[in-house]
Amino acid sequence: MTSNNSSPETLCAQAMGWIDETTKAIVQPVHVSTTYLRDEDNEYRSGRSYVRGDNPTWDQGEALITRLENGAATLLFSAGMAAATAPFLALRPGDHVVIPEVMYWALRKWLLGPLTEWGIKVDLVDMTELERVQAAMRPGKTKIIWAETPSNPMWQVFDLKALAEIAHSVGARLAVDSTCATPILTQPIALGADLVMHAATKYLNGHSDVLAGSLTTARQDEYWQRICGVRTSCGAVLGSFEAWLLVRGMRTLPLRVKQCSANALYLAEQLERHPGVEQVLYPGLPSHPQHALARRQMHGGFGGMLSIRVKGGEAAAVRCAARVQLWKRATSLGGVESLIEHRASIEGPSTPVPRDLLRLSAGIESGEELLADLAQALT
Ligand SMILES: *Cc1c(COP(=O)(O)O)cnc(C)c1O
């Protein structure tokens, strides 16, 4: 077994060192049963009854994420969106939440659409300005500050320690979408966050072949029980094979995150000097407005995500994406292969994202080859 102070590298490589008790297998089995035998005296001594509530194939992944995040418990979900919506579905009509102006598009749309229609008040604020966050608080009403950092697709970095203090001063919680930071680069709970969410579809799995989400809590309280109830009642649960693949992917998480981050930093530095590029958005660059904060809050790298604003506007950006050979023109992020996307095209006409922006997810390929491909596409 790994020990209480094992590093993320060791915890991931051995998936906490779990051994299957009956067979001594060093890789956990996939449990496919949807139902469990009741004891003769009508009890469920195994603690399991039906798979919508509980599945032994979730245990290892949930335990591993809990350890990496230094939390109290984790739930796996059927998608990042299922994990992201659960904390809001556990609120009550009349409650108020504060979200960043620019953030993961599909969640922003759901919060401003259906959630608002169900009677939750949602305010958008520029989270780089802490006074604005403070001013948006409604004591007694505000229940969640939702922070995604670095945030899609402009890669702003938000001060989690300060946001946690603001949230707690009015009895609210700080929930963090830490998908792009990964548990390797940032530990939100150590900075005061109450909930940490991952689109496990992205870096945690890392191979573009599993849709999954996770939610980790700093403490198991009544609100967490409500979130557990949302997962079970809505059936937002992960399939057994996906849960197994997720753990297999996480075994290499620290290696992948390091390589993606190194490639992203190299690309950001090189592209900043490219005549076809107007601006590079990446927290690892000294030119980034929150670079000092990113240095404090992120450890061991600035992540694999960057965006470039292409000279010549939307047409030039779309032309660059059309010309790449090695990069894959596709949405999503966090896989071993590099992806490029004209973000405004997928977000539609009401997007706050600049039309000249290309979002890049740096994979683990050769950085030089990735740069050469972009350079030929930009000319
Ligand atoms: C992809 C993503 C999500 C949603 O995850 P799905 O697994 O696609 O539902 C949420 N937040 C961020 C930052 C993401 O990149």
PDBQT file of the ligand as one rigid body, heavy atoms in Angstrom, charges set to zero:
ROOT
HETATM    1  C1  LIG A 401     -15.084  19.724 -20.495  1.00  0.00    +0.000 C 
HETATM    2  C2  LIG A 401     -15.257  20.623 -19.325  1.00  0.00    +0.000 A 
HETATM    3  C3  LIG A 401     -16.395  20.543 -18.522  1.00  0.00    +0.000 A 
HETATM    4  C4  LIG A 401     -17.534  19.583 -18.812  1.00  0.00    +0.000 C 
HETATM    5  O1  LIG A 401     -17.106  18.247 -18.797  1.00  0.00    +0.000 OA
HETATM    6  P1  LIG A 401     -17.869  17.095 -19.643  1.00  0.00    +0.000 P 
HETATM    7  O2  LIG A 401     -17.167  15.861 -19.216  1.00  0.00    +0.000 OA
HETATM    8  O3  LIG A 401     -17.699  17.439 -21.096  1.00  0.00    +0.000 OA
HETATM    9  O4  LIG A 401     -19.302  17.114 -19.242  1.00  0.00    +0.000 OA
HETATM   10  C5  LIG A 401     -16.481  21.397 -17.428  1.00  0.00    +0.000 A 
HETATM   11  N1  LIG A 401     -15.506  22.285 -17.147  1.00  0.00    +0.000 NA
HETATM   12  C6  LIG A 401     -14.397  22.391 -17.900  1.00  0.00    +0.000 A 
HETATM   13  C7  LIG A 401     -13.349  23.375 -17.541  1.00  0.00    +0.000 C 
HETATM   14  C8  LIG A 401     -14.243  21.571 -19.014  1.00  0.00    +0.000 A 
HETATM   15  O5  LIG A 401     -13.144  21.693 -19.771  1.00  0.00    +0.000 OA
ENDROOT
TORSDOF 0
